[in-house]
């Protein structure tokens, strides 16, 4: 009988230094290393062609560089320790790209059977999923959806960019902490699910999974009469219904869990998505951009990575993705830029004395920012309110981040709603106290404006649950005076419609002859949605989600909520299309559209949308004059 091959020490050592091998059992790595074959490719040589039969080997770059080419365009450059070919090998599908030696290159080649065993392990699966998400887009997306009421285009969506709320299947199983483990297991079996959500007394959620049953019940010897409280994981990481599938999966991989409770804007548990629901996601180019941002080792490298953001927006628009999808993807990248700058800032300035969270405000918080938008932000820390030294430290950190974002082309709010402004750096108790004061007395100077800014806040870094500042505004429905004033505020901007049903353009200045789509189109709808959503008890949420909540709760008639949603989609689509053309021309994007550039059909649809919004405003204004609302 022949002896098993002996692994060369240098091969084993190299593999153990790189993922996914660094997280695998050393014995398994040793076994693979013993069967590694070495191959050499001259610069320019093709390792395999796009469209070739499924590859039969996993390859690891040992030294040199491999270009990943799709339709003649270089998508990525792989260096030492990086894998390629595994997608085709695992799927059994033809290769989706060409692999070409960018320079003289040495590769380790691993036979498919051995590679599959490795990549099927949990650490290998995590690596495969993340690497597939990180590949740039290799497919084209065609338009296939029906237009909305006002003709807004609808593209076929990539699952990575579908809100997780639409991935939820069936009703969630929810129990209390006192439920017995045996009863929870029975509920899981009856519903054919692998988890139950546990509603805790403090308003947070826990989760009990089949893994918990195996490890904490069978492994630790808990009996069936024990409480769910004794075996669950808490607090559970939760996800808003409008979170993108790809972003949710990356969070799950980063944190090492398999189940993600999905909650509505009002805190209702909509269901649970599992990693297997998301594993099949097809990635688009923004995952590649996120990877570049995450790898940036300095602020200058972050800025360099951000240079691809505009091109990514243009590419997604050219691929005819939906406007809401493009805005949400852009927000994901801006969040990534912010987080990386925060990490670099903490490395330079030191870790603050207390935990804190960075909050996105405004359109970035709603994931609705277009390329013309500035970046509103705030900071909340968790601990004692009076911390002058801590506030000064956090302001310096914010200045580092805000300056970096500005270098990325993402300017801070011109009106001072920025974490670099110490007014917007407070403890949680301070934010909650001042928010309650605005709710109690909305006639205070700037109370309505500031309340509107803070209710849109969303944590980007530092906390993983809820919206701690904006949740204070759940008290708003108890104060009719506040809601009435918010409704009046929502009437401050009117759509640009004239007596002859024409479009009213600006008559002077640099934007003469153009429509202001932001102030005349988007803001009136966003403000109405915020008012209607707050009246329904919804705080931080997207405009569309707020409109749907308002329609369901009756704070807006359902038909009006749908009309506003359709109008918002059309106006946002035209606004983004205008800015994409400006980006393509190398111009600074703005919100002023020349109506002459629209087709007769688009102009007609835009007029209808403006008139519909104006009609709803007129109805609300009439009710307010009668003291209704």
C-alpha positions in Angstrom: 0.0 0.0 0.0 1.4 3.4 -1.0 1.9 6.1 1.7 -0.2 9.3 1.5 1.7 12.1 -0.1 3.6 14.4 2.2 2.7 18.1 2.0 5.6 20.5 1.2 6.0 22.7 4.3 6.2 25.9 2.2 2.8 25.1 0.5 1.1 24.4 3.8 2.5 27.5 5.4 1.4 29.7 2.5 -2.2 28.3 2.4 -2.6 28.8 6.2 -1.8 32.5 5.8 -4.7 33.1 3.5 -8.5 32.7 3.6 -10.4 30.5 3.7 -7.5 28.1 4.7 -6.6 30.3 7.7 -9.9 29.4 9.3 -10.0 25.7 8.4 -8.8 22.7 10.4 -5.0 22.4 10.1 -5.3 18.7 9.3 -7.6 19.5 6.3 -5.2 22.2 5.1 -2.3 19.7 5.3 -4.2 17.1 3.3 -5.0 19.6 0.6 -1.4 20.9 0.5 -0.1 17.4 0.0 -2.1 17.2 -3.3 -1.4 20.7 -4.6 -0.1 20.9 -8.2 2.1 23.9 -9.3 1.5 25.6 -12.6 3.2 28.5 -14.3 1.6 31.1 -16.7 3.5 33.6 -18.7 2.3 37.2 -18.7 -0.7 37.4 -21.0 -1.4 33.7 -21.0 -5.1 32.6 -20.7 -5.7 30.3 -17.7 -9.3 29.7 -18.9 -11.6 31.5 -21.3 -15.0 33.1 -20.6 -17.7 30.5 -21.5 -15.4 27.5 -21.2 -16.7 24.2 -19.7 -16.9 24.2 -15.9 -13.4 24.3 -14.4 -12.1 21.2 -12.6 -9.6 22.8 -10.3 -9.6 25.6 -7.7 -6.6 27.9 -8.2 -4.7 30.0 -5.7 -2.3 32.7 -6.8 1.0 31.9 -5.3 3.0 34.7 -6.9 2.2 37.2 -9.6 -1.2 38.5 -10.7 -4.3 37.2 -12.5 -6.7 39.5 -14.3 -10.4 38.8 -14.3 -11.8 39.8 -17.6 -15.5 40.0 -18.7 -16.4 40.9 -22.3 -13.0 42.4 -22.8 -13.1 44.6 -19.6 -10.8 43.9 -16.7 -13.0 43.6 -13.6 -10.4 42.7 -11.0 -6.8 42.0 -10.4 -6.0 39.1 -8.1 -2.8 38.9 -6.1 -1.0 36.5 -3.8 -3.3 34.1 -1.9 -6.5 34.9 -3.8 -8.7 32.2 -5.2 -10.4 32.0 -8.5 -12.5 29.5 -10.5 -14.6 28.3 -7.5 -17.9 29.8 -8.8 -17.8 27.7 -12.0 -16.4 24.6 -10.2 -19.1 24.6 -7.5 -22.0 25.5 -9.8 -21.1 23.2 -12.6 -21.7 26.1 -15.0 -19.5 27.5 -17.8 -17.0 30.1 -16.7 -18.4 33.6 -16.4 -15.2 35.4 -17.1 -11.7 35.0 -18.5 -8.7 34.5 -16.2 -5.5 35.9 -17.7 -2.0 36.2 -16.2 -1.3 39.9 -15.7 2.3 39.1 -15.3 4.4 35.9 -15.0 2.4 34.0 -12.4 2.7 30.9 -10.3 -0.5 29.2 -9.2 -1.4 26.3 -6.8 -4.0 24.1 -8.4 -6.3 22.0 -6.2 -8.4 19.2 -7.6 -12.2 19.8 -7.5 -13.1 17.0 -5.1 -10.7 18.1 -2.5 -11.6 21.8 -3.0 -15.3 21.1 -2.6 -14.9 19.3 0.7 -12.9 22.3 2.0 -15.4 24.9 0.7 -18.4 23.1 2.1 -17.1 23.6 5.7 -18.6 26.6 7.5 -15.5 28.8 7.1 -15.2 27.8 3.5 -18.9 28.6 2.8 -18.6 32.0 4.3 -15.5 32.7 2.2 -17.3 31.5 -1.0 -20.4 33.5 -0.4 -18.4 36.7 0.4 -16.2 36.3 -2.6 -19.1 35.8 -4.9 -20.7 38.9 -3.5 -17.5 40.8 -4.0 -17.2 40.0 -7.8 -18.2 42.9 -10.0 -21.3 42.4 -12.1 -21.0 39.8 -14.9 -24.5 40.0 -16.3 -26.6 42.6 -18.0 -30.0 43.6 -16.7 -32.8 44.4 -19.0 -35.9 46.3 -18.4 -38.9 44.1 -17.9 -41.2 45.8 -15.4 -44.4 47.7 -16.1 -44.5 51.4 -15.7 -46.2 53.0 -12.7 -49.2 55.3 -12.8 -47.2 58.2 -14.0 -45.0 56.2 -16.3 -42.0 55.6 -14.0 -39.8 52.9 -15.4 -39.3 49.7 -13.6 -36.3 47.4 -14.2 -35.7 43.8 -13.4 -34.1 43.6 -10.0 -31.0 41.8 -8.8 -31.8 39.8 -5.6 -28.9 41.5 -4.0 -30.8 44.8 -4.3 -34.3 43.5 -3.3 -35.5 44.7 0.1 -35.4 41.8 2.5 -39.0 42.5 3.5 -40.0 41.0 0.1 -38.0 37.9 0.8 -40.0 36.9 3.9 -42.0 33.8 3.4 -45.0 33.0 5.7 -45.8 34.4 9.1 -43.1 34.5 11.8 -43.4 32.3 14.9 -43.3 34.5 17.9 -43.2 33.4 21.6 -42.5 34.7 25.0 -39.4 34.1 27.1 -41.5 31.9 29.4 -42.5 29.5 26.7 -41.1 26.1 27.3 -38.4 24.8 25.0 -40.5 21.8 24.0 -43.4 24.0 23.0 -41.1 26.2 21.0 -39.6 23.2 19.2 -43.2 21.9 18.5 -44.1 25.3 16.9 -40.9 25.2 14.8 -41.7 21.7 13.6 -45.3 22.5 12.8 -44.4 25.6 10.8 -41.3 23.9 9.2 -39.0 26.7 10.2 -35.7 26.7 12.0 -36.2 29.6 14.4 -38.7 31.3 16.7 -38.6 35.0 17.6 -38.9 35.9 21.3 -40.5 39.1 22.3 -38.8 40.5 25.4 -40.3 42.7 28.0 -38.0 45.7 27.2 -39.2 45.9 23.6 -36.3 44.1 22.1 -36.2 40.7 20.5 -34.5 37.4 21.1 -34.2 34.4 18.8 -34.1 30.6 19.4 -32.8 28.6 16.4 -32.3 24.9 15.6 -28.6 25.5 16.3 -29.5 26.7 19.9 -31.6 23.6 20.4 -28.7 21.3 19.4 -26.0 23.2 21.3 -27.7 24.6 24.4 -30.5 22.0 24.9 -29.0 18.7 23.7 -25.4 19.7 24.3 -25.8 21.4 27.7 -28.5 19.0 28.9 -31.4 21.5 29.3 -34.8 19.7 29.5 -37.8 20.4 27.4 -39.5 22.0 30.4 -36.8 24.7 30.6 -37.7 28.2 29.4 -36.9 29.6 26.0 -35.2 32.4 28.0 -32.5 29.9 29.0 -31.5 28.8 25.5 -32.2 31.8 23.2 -29.8 34.4 21.8 -30.5 38.0 22.8 -30.7 40.7 21.8 -31.3 39.5 18.3 -29.8 41.5 15.4 -32.8 42.8 13.5 -33.2 44.3 10.1 -35.6 46.8 8.6 -37.8 45.6 5.8 -36.2 48.0 3.3 -32.6 46.8 3.9 -31.1 45.4 0.7 -30.6 41.6 0.5 -26.9 41.9 -0.3 -26.2 44.2 2.6 -28.1 42.0 5.0 -26.2 39.0 3.9 -22.8 40.7 4.4 -24.0 41.7 8.0 -24.9 38.1 8.7 -21.5 36.8 7.4 -19.6 39.5 9.4 -21.4 38.6 12.6 -21.5 34.8 12.1 -25.2 34.2 12.4 -27.7 32.5 10.1 -31.1 34.0 11.0 -32.2 37.6 10.7 -35.6 38.8 12.0 -37.1 41.4 9.7 -39.2 44.2 11.3 -41.4 46.9 9.9 -41.0 50.6 10.6 -43.5 50.3 13.5 -41.5 47.4 15.1 -43.8 44.6 13.9 -42.0 41.3 13.3 -42.6 40.5 9.6 -40.6 37.3 9.5 -37.1 35.8 9.5 -34.8 35.4 6.6 -32.0 32.9 6.7 -28.6 32.9 5.1 -29.8 30.2 2.6 -32.5 32.7 1.4 -29.7 35.1 0.5 -26.8 32.8 -0.6 -28.0 32.8 -4.2 -27.7 36.5 -4.5 -26.1 37.7 -7.7 -23.7 40.6 -6.9 -23.4 43.8 -8.7 -20.5 46.2 -9.0 -21.1 48.0 -5.8 -20.0 45.0 -3.8 -16.6 45.3 -5.5 -16.6 49.0 -4.6 -17.4 48.2 -1.0 -14.5 45.8 -0.9 -12.1 48.5 -2.1 -13.4 50.8 0.6 -13.0 48.2 3.3 -9.5 47.5 2.2 -8.4 51.1 2.2 -5.6 51.7 4.6 -5.6 55.5 4.6 -8.0 58.4 4.1 -6.4 59.0 0.7 -7.2 55.4 -0.3 -10.8 55.8 0.8 -11.0 58.9 -1.4 -9.5 57.0 -4.3 -12.1 54.3 -3.9 -14.9 56.8 -3.7 -13.9 58.0 -7.2 -15.7 55.0 -8.6 -19.0 55.9 -6.9 -20.2 58.2 -9.7 -19.3 55.6 -12.3 -21.1 52.9 -10.4 -24.3 55.1 -10.3 -24.0 55.7 -14.0 -23.4 52.0 -14.7 -26.5 51.0 -12.7 -28.6 53.6 -14.4 -27.4 52.3 -17.8 -28.3 48.8 -16.7 -31.8 50.1 -16.1 -32.0 49.3 -12.4 -34.9 50.9 -10.6 -34.3 54.4 -9.2 -35.1 53.3 -5.6 -32.5 50.5 -6.0 -29.8 52.8 -7.3 -30.4 55.3 -4.5 -30.3 52.5 -1.9 -27.1 51.1 -3.3 -25.5 54.5 -3.3 -26.4 54.9 0.3 -24.8 51.5 1.1 -21.5 52.7 -0.4 -21.7 56.1 1.4 -22.3 54.2 4.7 -19.2 52.1 3.9 -17.1 55.2 3.2 -18.3 56.7 6.5 -17.5 53.5 8.5 -14.1 53.2 7.1 -13.2 56.8 7.8 -14.5 56.3 11.3 -12.2 53.3 11.8 -9.2 55.2 10.4 -10.1 58.2 12.6 -10.2 56.1 15.7 -6.9 54.6 14.8 -5.4 58.1 14.6 -7.3 59.9 17.4 -7.9 57.0 19.8 -11.0 55.2 21.0 -13.6 57.5 22.7 -14.2 56.8 26.4 -17.8 55.7 25.9 -19.6 53.8 23.2 -21.2 56.0 20.5 -23.1 55.7 17.3 -22.7 57.7 14.1 -26.2 58.7 12.7 -27.0 59.4 9.1 -29.7 62.0 8.8 -32.0 63.2 6.0 -32.0 61.5 2.6 -28.9 59.4 3.4 -30.8 58.0 6.5 -33.8 57.2 4.2 -31.4 55.7 1.6 -32.8 58.1 -0.9 -29.9 60.4 -1.6 -29.0 61.2 -5.2 -25.6 62.4 -6.4 -26.5 66.0 -5.8 -27.2 65.4 -2.1 -25.0 66.6 0.8 -24.4 64.5 3.9 -26.3 65.2 7.1 -25.0 63.5 10.3 -25.0 63.4 14.0 -23.4 61.5 16.9 -25.0 59.9 20.0 -23.0 58.5 22.9 -24.3 56.1 25.5 -23.5 57.1 29.1 -23.5 60.2 31.3 -24.8 63.4 29.6 -22.2 65.8 30.8 -19.0 64.7 29.2 -17.1 67.8 27.8 -13.9 66.0 27.0 -15.8 63.1 25.3 -17.8 65.6 23.2 -14.6 67.4 22.2 -13.0 64.0 21.2 -16.1 63.0 19.2 -16.2 66.4 17.4 -12.5 66.0 16.4 -13.3 62.5 15.1 -16.3 63.8 13.2 -14.1 66.6 11.7 -11.8 63.9 10.4 -14.7 61.9 8.9 -16.5 64.9 7.4 -13.3 66.2 5.8 -12.7 62.8 4.3 -16.2 62.6 3.0 -15.8 66.1 1.5 -12.7 64.9 -0.3 -14.8 62.0 -1.6 -17.2 64.6 -3.1 -19.8 64.2 -0.3 -20.1 67.7 1.3 -21.6 68.2 4.7 -24.9 69.9 5.2 -24.6 73.6 4.4 -27.0 74.5 7.3 -24.9 72.8 10.0 -26.6 69.5 10.5 -23.3 67.7 10.8 -21.5 65.6 13.4 -18.6 68.1 13.2 -21.0 70.6 14.7 -21.0 70.1 18.5 -24.7 70.9 18.7 -25.2 67.6 16.8 -23.1 65.6 19.2 -25.0 64.6 22.4 -25.6 61.7 24.8 -28.7 59.5 24.2 -30.4 61.0 27.2 -29.7 64.5 25.9 -31.1 63.7 22.4 -34.2 62.1 23.9 -34.8 65.0 26.3 -34.5 67.7 23.6 -36.7 65.6 21.2 -39.4 65.2 23.9 -39.3 69.0 24.4 -39.9 69.5 20.7 -42.8 67.1 20.8 -44.3 68.9 23.9 -43.8 72.4 22.5 -43.3 72.4 18.7 -43.5 76.2 18.6 -40.0 76.5 19.9 -37.5 78.1 17.4 -36.5 75.6 14.8 -38.3 72.8 16.7 -40.2 71.5 13.6 -37.1 71.6 11.4 -34.9 69.8 13.9 -37.6 67.3 14.7 -37.9 66.6 11.0 -34.1 66.1 10.7 -33.8 63.8 13.8 -36.8 61.6 13.0 -35.0 60.5 9.9 -31.9 59.4 11.8 -30.4 56.0 11.2 -27.3 54.4 12.9 -24.5 53.8 10.4 -21.8 52.7 12.9 -21.7 51.8 16.6 -25.1 50.1 17.3 -26.8 47.2 15.6 -30.3 47.5 17.0 -33.1 50.0 16.4 -33.0 53.8 15.9 -32.4 55.0 19.4 -32.9 58.8 18.7 -35.7 58.7 16.2 -37.6 56.2 18.3 -38.4 59.0 20.7 -40.7 60.4 18.1 -43.1 57.5 18.5 -44.7 59.8 21.1 -45.7 62.2 18.3 -49.2 60.9 17.7 -50.1 61.9 21.3 -49.6 65.6 20.4 -52.1 66.7 17.7 -50.6 70.2 17.8 -47.3 68.9 16.7 -48.8 66.8 13.9 -50.9 69.8 12.7 -47.7 72.0 12.6 -45.9 69.2 10.7 -48.7 69.1 8.2 -48.4 72.9 7.7 -44.7 72.5 7.2 -45.4 69.8 4.6 -47.3 72.5 2.6 -44.3 74.9 2.6 -43.1 73.8 -0.8 -45.6 73.5 -3.7 -45.3 71.8 -7.0 -44.5 74.1 -9.9 -47.9 74.1 -11.6 -49.4 77.2 -13.3 -52.9 78.4 -14.0 -52.7 77.1 -17.5 -51.6 73.7 -16.2 -48.1 74.4 -17.5 -44.8 73.8 -15.7 -43.5 76.8 -13.8 -39.8 77.3 -14.3 -37.4 79.7 -12.7 -37.4 83.1 -14.4 -34.0 84.4 -13.4 -30.6 83.4 -12.1 -28.3 80.6 -13.2 -31.2 78.1 -13.4 -33.5 80.3 -15.5 -35.9 78.2 -17.6 -35.4 75.1 -15.4 -37.6 73.1 -13.0 -36.4 72.6 -9.4 -37.3 68.9 -9.0 -36.1 68.8 -5.4 -38.0 71.7 -3.8 -40.9 71.5 -6.2 -41.3 67.8 -6.5 -39.4 65.6 -4.0 -39.6 67.6 -0.8 -43.4 68.1 -0.9 -43.9 64.3 -1.0 -41.1 63.5 1.5 -42.6 66.0 4.0 -46.2 64.7 3.5 -44.9 61.1 4.0 -43.0 62.1 7.1 -46.1 63.8 8.6 -48.4 60.9 7.6 -45.9 58.3 8.9 -45.4 60.1 12.2 -49.1 60.3 12.7 -49.2 56.5 12.1 -46.4 56.0 14.7 -43.6 55.4 12.2 -40.3 57.1 12.8 -37.2 56.4 10.8 -38.2 54.9 7.4 -38.1 55.4 3.7 -40.6 57.7 2.1 -42.4 54.9 0.3 -42.6 52.9 3.6 -44.0 55.9 5.4 -46.6 56.4 2.7 -47.7 52.8 2.9 -47.9 53.0 6.7 -49.9 56.2 6.5 -52.3 54.6 3.9 -52.7 51.5 6.1 -53.3 53.5 9.2 -55.7 55.9 7.5 -53.7 59.0 8.3 -53.7 59.5 4.6 -56.4 58.0 2.4 -55.0 54.9 0.8 -55.6 56.2 -2.7 -53.7 59.4 -1.9 -50.8 57.5 -0.4 -50.6 55.4 -3.6 -50.8 58.5 -5.7 -48.0 60.2 -3.8 -45.9 57.0 -4.1 -46.3 56.9 -7.9 -45.5 60.6 -8.2 -42.4 60.2 -6.0 -41.1 57.3 -8.1 -41.6 59.3 -11.4 -40.0 62.5 -10.1 -37.2 60.7 -8.5 -36.6 58.8 -11.7 -36.4 62.0 -13.8 -34.2 63.7 -11.1 -31.7 60.8 -11.1 -31.7 60.5 -14.9 -30.9 64.3 -15.1 -28.0 63.9 -12.6 -26.6 60.8 -14.4 -26.4 62.8 -17.6 -24.5 65.5 -15.7 -22.1 63.0 -14.2 -21.6 61.5 -17.7 -20.7 65.0 -19.0 -18.3 65.6 -16.1 -20.6 68.3 -14.6 -21.6 68.8 -10.9 -25.0 67.3 -10.4 -27.9 69.5 -9.5 -31.7 69.4 -9.2 -32.6 71.8 -12.0 -34.1 70.1 -15.1 -34.7 71.8 -18.4 -38.2 70.6 -19.3 -37.3 70.9 -23.0 -35.1 67.9 -22.6 -38.1 65.7 -21.8 -40.2 63.9 -24.3 -43.8 65.1 -24.7 -45.0 62.0 -22.8 -42.6 62.5 -19.9 -43.7 66.2 -19.7 -47.3 65.2 -19.6 -46.7 62.6 -16.9 -44.7 65.1 -14.8 -47.5 67.7 -15.1 -50.0 65.0 -13.9 -47.8 64.1 -11.0 -47.3 67.7 -9.9 -51.1 68.4 -10.2 -51.9 65.2 -8.2 -49.5 66.3 -5.4 -50.9 69.9 -5.4 -54.5 68.5 -5.2 -53.6 66.4 -2.1 -51.9 69.5 -0.5 -55.0 71.6 -1.2 -57.2 69.0 0.5 -55.0 68.9 3.6 -54.7 72.7 3.7 -58.5 72.9 3.7 -58.8 70.5 6.6 -56.1 72.4 8.5 -58.0 75.7 8.1 -61.0 73.9 9.7 -58.9 72.7 12.6 -58.9 69.1 11.4 -55.7 67.0 11.8 
